[in-house]
Amino acid sequence: MPANKPTLFLTTRWTLVGKAVASGDTEARRALDDLFRIYWKPLYRYVRRTGKSAEDAEDLVQGFFGLLVEGDGLRLAGQERGRFRAFLLAAVKNFMASEWRREHRQKRGGFATHLSLDWQDAETGLKLEAEDTRSPDRLFDREWAMALLEKVLDDLEREEPEFTRWKPYLSMSRERLPGAEIAGQFGMSEGAFRVAVHRVRKRYRKRVKEEIAGTLTEPSMVDEEMRALFSALTENFP
């Protein structure tokens, strides 16, 4: 690796980003900012599902992120640092329970950090949920999995314009894949079409694993985390 390579490091694993943030590394703070901007929405919805108003949830997420980028927030989650997903949830729980917010909030929007995020979009669907069947922790995992998959799909569509044509077939079983007529629209035989779909799925799965790996401390945890997230996606909620 060239000596002048910026500190966005030998790896994207978030704990290394966190250590560099604590030491004031500018590139590390930017990397943590990028991670948070991808995964803030599940966190915001978790806070809302605990009973906080939209305004208080926005303030709390703003304040939590401000603490996080200063490095102090990295101590909030104890041993939950193996997974960025688990770290964020444990840390925000501790943040909500602490006296920090009450001591530092002077007025609405009084936090030093202000994130330009689509807060209203994060509200989508929340008002339709039944109050007595909510499980914020379980739903946080599902929201996290959805955000991760959405990020991977957006990346692939941006990098490979043709990927948009293949996206509808990613989740179809082999038996449900369309036949010769659709294959002809791609200028392929049915057999070639099925092979192409297999390759797209393989590339998509590889990118999902890479994205998950970037939120973990140990590569050996990737398969376990994939099982956990896909289980969260398929779990039936009352």
GIBEL-V301972 format. One record per residue. N is the residue number from 1. RES is the residue in one small letter. SS is DSSP state (a for helix, b for strand, c for the rest). NEAR is the number of other C-alpha atoms within 12 Angstrom. D_CENTER is the distance of its C-alpha to the mean C-alpha in Angstrom with 2 decimals. Layout:
BEGIN
n=N res=RES ss=SS near=NEAR d_center=D_CENTER
n=N res=RES ss=SS near=NEAR d_center=D_CENTER
END
This chain:
BEGIN
n=1 res=m ss=c near=10 d_center=28.37
n=2 res=p ss=c near=8 d_center=30.20
n=3 res=a ss=c near=8 d_center=31.10
n=4 res=n ss=c near=8 d_center=29.83
n=5 res=k ss=c near=10 d_center=26.26
n=6 res=p ss=c near=16 d_center=24.02
n=7 res=t ss=c near=24 d_center=22.14
n=8 res=l ss=c near=25 d_center=18.82
n=9 res=f ss=c near=24 d_center=20.26
n=10 res=l ss=c near=16 d_center=21.21
n=11 res=t ss=c near=23 d_center=17.72
n=12 res=t ss=c near=30 d_center=14.14
n=13 res=r ss=c near=32 d_center=13.70
n=14 res=w ss=a near=39 d_center=12.31
n=15 res=t ss=a near=34 d_center=15.37
n=16 res=l ss=a near=31 d_center=17.69
n=17 res=v ss=a near=38 d_center=15.96
n=18 res=g ss=a near=40 d_center=16.45
n=19 res=k ss=a near=29 d_center=20.08
n=20 res=a ss=a near=27 d_center=20.79
n=21 res=v ss=a near=29 d_center=19.41
n=22 res=a ss=a near=24 d_center=21.87
n=23 res=s ss=c near=18 d_center=24.60
n=24 res=g ss=c near=20 d_center=23.97
n=25 res=d ss=c near=23 d_center=22.77
n=26 res=t ss=a near=22 d_center=21.95
n=27 res=e ss=a near=25 d_center=19.89
n=28 res=a ss=a near=33 d_center=17.82
n=29 res=r ss=a near=31 d_center=17.20
n=30 res=r ss=a near=25 d_center=16.15
n=31 res=a ss=a near=31 d_center=13.67
n=32 res=l ss=a near=40 d_center=12.20
n=33 res=d ss=a near=28 d_center=12.33
n=34 res=d ss=a near=23 d_center=10.38
n=35 res=l ss=a near=32 d_center=7.48
n=36 res=f ss=a near=36 d_center=7.88
n=37 res=r ss=a near=25 d_center=8.43
n=38 res=i ss=a near=31 d_center=5.23
n=39 res=y ss=a near=39 d_center=3.61
n=40 res=w ss=a near=39 d_center=7.30
n=41 res=k ss=a near=40 d_center=8.05
n=42 res=p ss=a near=39 d_center=7.46
n=43 res=l ss=a near=43 d_center=9.34
n=44 res=y ss=a near=47 d_center=11.90
n=45 res=r ss=a near=43 d_center=12.57
n=46 res=y ss=a near=39 d_center=13.09
n=47 res=v ss=a near=39 d_center=15.57
n=48 res=r ss=a near=36 d_center=17.25
n=49 res=r ss=a near=32 d_center=17.75
n=50 res=t ss=c near=25 d_center=19.55
n=51 res=g ss=c near=21 d_center=22.10
n=52 res=k ss=c near=19 d_center=21.41
n=53 res=s ss=c near=19 d_center=22.49
n=54 res=a ss=a near=26 d_center=20.34
n=55 res=e ss=a near=20 d_center=22.13
n=56 res=d ss=a near=29 d_center=21.73
n=57 res=a ss=a near=33 d_center=18.00
n=58 res=e ss=a near=35 d_center=17.65
n=59 res=d ss=a near=33 d_center=20.01
n=60 res=l ss=a near=41 d_center=18.36
n=61 res=v ss=a near=43 d_center=14.87
n=62 res=q ss=a near=36 d_center=16.91
n=63 res=g ss=a near=35 d_center=19.00
n=64 res=f ss=a near=44 d_center=16.40
n=65 res=f ss=a near=36 d_center=14.76
n=66 res=g ss=a near=30 d_center=18.37
n=67 res=l ss=a near=30 d_center=19.15
n=68 res=l ss=a near=35 d_center=16.19
n=69 res=v ss=a near=35 d_center=17.16
n=70 res=e ss=c near=28 d_center=20.72
n=71 res=g ss=c near=26 d_center=20.00
n=72 res=d ss=a near=23 d_center=21.42
n=73 res=g ss=a near=32 d_center=18.21
n=74 res=l ss=a near=36 d_center=17.71
n=75 res=r ss=a near=25 d_center=20.64
n=76 res=l ss=c near=27 d_center=19.41
n=77 res=a ss=c near=24 d_center=17.78
n=78 res=g ss=c near=19 d_center=20.66
n=79 res=q ss=c near=16 d_center=20.05
n=80 res=e ss=c near=23 d_center=16.41
n=81 res=r ss=c near=28 d_center=15.39
n=82 res=g ss=c near=29 d_center=15.03
n=83 res=r ss=b near=35 d_center=11.37
n=84 res=f ss=a near=42 d_center=9.02
n=85 res=r ss=a near=41 d_center=7.60
n=86 res=a ss=a near=31 d_center=11.35
n=87 res=f ss=a near=32 d_center=12.30
n=88 res=l ss=a near=45 d_center=10.48
n=89 res=l ss=a near=37 d_center=11.93
n=90 res=a ss=a near=30 d_center=15.25
n=91 res=a ss=a near=31 d_center=15.55
n=92 res=v ss=a near=41 d_center=15.11
n=93 res=k ss=a near=27 d_center=17.59
n=94 res=n ss=a near=23 d_center=19.98
n=95 res=f ss=a near=31 d_center=19.61
n=96 res=m ss=a near=28 d_center=20.49
n=97 res=a ss=a near=16 d_center=23.41
n=98 res=s ss=c near=17 d_center=24.77
n=99 res=e ss=c near=11 d_center=27.47
n=100 res=w ss=a near=22 d_center=25.69
n=101 res=r ss=a near=28 d_center=24.51
n=102 res=r ss=a near=19 d_center=27.96
n=103 res=e ss=a near=12 d_center=29.76
n=104 res=h ss=a near=20 d_center=27.95
n=105 res=r ss=c near=19 d_center=27.36
n=106 res=q ss=c near=14 d_center=30.39
n=107 res=k ss=c near=14 d_center=29.51
n=108 res=r ss=c near=20 d_center=26.83
n=109 res=g ss=c near=21 d_center=24.61
n=110 res=g ss=c near=20 d_center=26.39
n=111 res=f ss=c near=26 d_center=23.57
n=112 res=a ss=c near=20 d_center=23.97
n=113 res=t ss=c near=21 d_center=20.46
n=114 res=h ss=c near=20 d_center=19.75
n=115 res=l ss=c near=23 d_center=16.49
n=116 res=s ss=c near=14 d_center=17.09
n=117 res=l ss=c near=19 d_center=14.45
n=118 res=d ss=c near=15 d_center=15.14
n=119 res=w ss=a near=25 d_center=15.67
n=120 res=q ss=a near=18 d_center=17.81
n=121 res=d ss=a near=15 d_center=15.31
n=122 res=a ss=a near=26 d_center=13.20
n=123 res=e ss=c near=26 d_center=16.56
n=124 res=t ss=c near=17 d_center=16.93
n=125 res=g ss=c near=14 d_center=18.18
n=126 res=l ss=a near=27 d_center=18.26
n=127 res=k ss=a near=17 d_center=22.01
n=128 res=l ss=a near=11 d_center=22.67
n=129 res=e ss=c near=19 d_center=21.53
n=130 res=a ss=c near=13 d_center=24.44
n=131 res=e ss=a near=15 d_center=24.68
n=132 res=d ss=a near=12 d_center=26.30
n=133 res=t ss=a near=14 d_center=23.83
n=134 res=r ss=c near=22 d_center=20.56
n=135 res=s ss=c near=23 d_center=18.76
n=136 res=p ss=a near=29 d_center=15.99
n=137 res=d ss=a near=26 d_center=14.79
n=138 res=r ss=a near=28 d_center=14.79
n=139 res=l ss=a near=35 d_center=13.18
n=140 res=f ss=a near=33 d_center=10.28
n=141 res=d ss=a near=36 d_center=9.60
n=142 res=r ss=a near=32 d_center=10.19
n=143 res=e ss=a near=32 d_center=8.04
n=144 res=w ss=a near=41 d_center=4.95
n=145 res=a ss=a near=35 d_center=6.70
n=146 res=m ss=a near=25 d_center=7.52
n=147 res=a ss=a near=31 d_center=4.61
n=148 res=l ss=a near=39 d_center=4.34
n=149 res=l ss=a near=30 d_center=8.06
n=150 res=e ss=a near=22 d_center=8.56
n=151 res=k ss=a near=25 d_center=7.50
n=152 res=v ss=a near=28 d_center=9.86
n=153 res=l ss=a near=30 d_center=12.40
n=154 res=d ss=a near=21 d_center=12.58
n=155 res=d ss=a near=20 d_center=13.18
n=156 res=l ss=a near=26 d_center=15.79
n=157 res=e ss=a near=19 d_center=17.45
n=158 res=r ss=a near=13 d_center=17.82
n=159 res=e ss=a near=12 d_center=19.21
n=160 res=e ss=c near=18 d_center=21.26
n=161 res=p ss=c near=14 d_center=22.79
n=162 res=e ss=c near=14 d_center=24.35
n=163 res=f ss=a near=25 d_center=21.08
n=164 res=t ss=a near=18 d_center=21.06
n=165 res=r ss=a near=19 d_center=24.28
n=166 res=w ss=a near=31 d_center=22.97
n=167 res=k ss=a near=25 d_center=19.72
n=168 res=p ss=a near=17 d_center=21.72
n=169 res=y ss=a near=28 d_center=23.03
n=170 res=l ss=c near=26 d_center=19.94
n=171 res=s ss=c near=18 d_center=20.01
n=172 res=m ss=c near=16 d_center=23.81
n=173 res=s ss=c near=14 d_center=25.95
n=174 res=r ss=a near=17 d_center=28.70
n=175 res=e ss=a near=10 d_center=31.25
n=176 res=r ss=a near=12 d_center=29.64
n=177 res=l ss=c near=24 d_center=29.26
n=178 res=p ss=c near=23 d_center=31.68
n=179 res=g ss=c near=20 d_center=34.95
n=180 res=a ss=a near=17 d_center=37.30
n=181 res=e ss=a near=15 d_center=37.12
n=182 res=i ss=a near=20 d_center=33.43
n=183 res=a ss=a near=23 d_center=33.86
n=184 res=g ss=a near=16 d_center=36.71
n=185 res=q ss=a near=15 d_center=34.55
n=186 res=f ss=c near=21 d_center=32.65
n=187 res=g ss=c near=14 d_center=36.06
n=188 res=m ss=c near=18 d_center=35.70
n=189 res=s ss=c near=18 d_center=37.49
n=190 res=e ss=a near=20 d_center=35.79
n=191 res=g ss=a near=21 d_center=35.52
n=192 res=a ss=a near=18 d_center=34.02
n=193 res=f ss=a near=26 d_center=31.48
n=194 res=r ss=a near=29 d_center=30.35
n=195 res=v ss=a near=18 d_center=30.13
n=196 res=a ss=a near=26 d_center=28.05
n=197 res=v ss=a near=30 d_center=25.56
n=198 res=h ss=a near=23 d_center=25.40
n=199 res=r ss=a near=18 d_center=24.67
n=200 res=v ss=a near=28 d_center=21.90
n=201 res=r ss=a near=26 d_center=20.25
n=202 res=k ss=a near=16 d_center=20.79
n=203 res=r ss=a near=22 d_center=19.24
n=204 res=y ss=a near=30 d_center=16.14
n=205 res=r ss=a near=25 d_center=15.86
n=206 res=k ss=a near=21 d_center=16.46
n=207 res=r ss=a near=25 d_center=13.64
n=208 res=v ss=a near=33 d_center=11.19
n=209 res=k ss=a near=29 d_center=12.86
n=210 res=e ss=a near=26 d_center=12.70
n=211 res=e ss=a near=33 d_center=8.96
n=212 res=i ss=a near=41 d_center=8.86
n=213 res=a ss=a near=30 d_center=11.86
n=214 res=g ss=c near=33 d_center=10.46
n=215 res=t ss=c near=41 d_center=8.65
n=216 res=l ss=b near=33 d_center=12.01
n=217 res=t ss=c near=28 d_center=15.49
n=218 res=e ss=c near=23 d_center=17.47
n=219 res=p ss=a near=23 d_center=17.39
n=220 res=s ss=a near=15 d_center=19.34
n=221 res=m ss=a near=22 d_center=16.44
n=222 res=v ss=a near=27 d_center=14.57
n=223 res=d ss=a near=20 d_center=16.65
n=224 res=e ss=a near=18 d_center=16.48
n=225 res=e ss=a near=33 d_center=12.69
n=226 res=m ss=a near=32 d_center=12.84
n=227 res=r ss=a near=19 d_center=15.55
n=228 res=a ss=a near=23 d_center=13.86
n=229 res=l ss=a near=31 d_center=10.84
n=230 res=f ss=a near=24 d_center=13.40
n=231 res=s ss=a near=20 d_center=15.72
n=232 res=a ss=a near=22 d_center=13.48
n=233 res=l ss=a near=23 d_center=13.37
n=234 res=t ss=a near=17 d_center=17.13
n=235 res=e ss=c near=16 d_center=18.26
n=236 res=n ss=c near=12 d_center=20.75
n=237 res=f ss=c near=17 d_center=20.40
n=238 res=p ss=c near=12 d_center=23.78
END
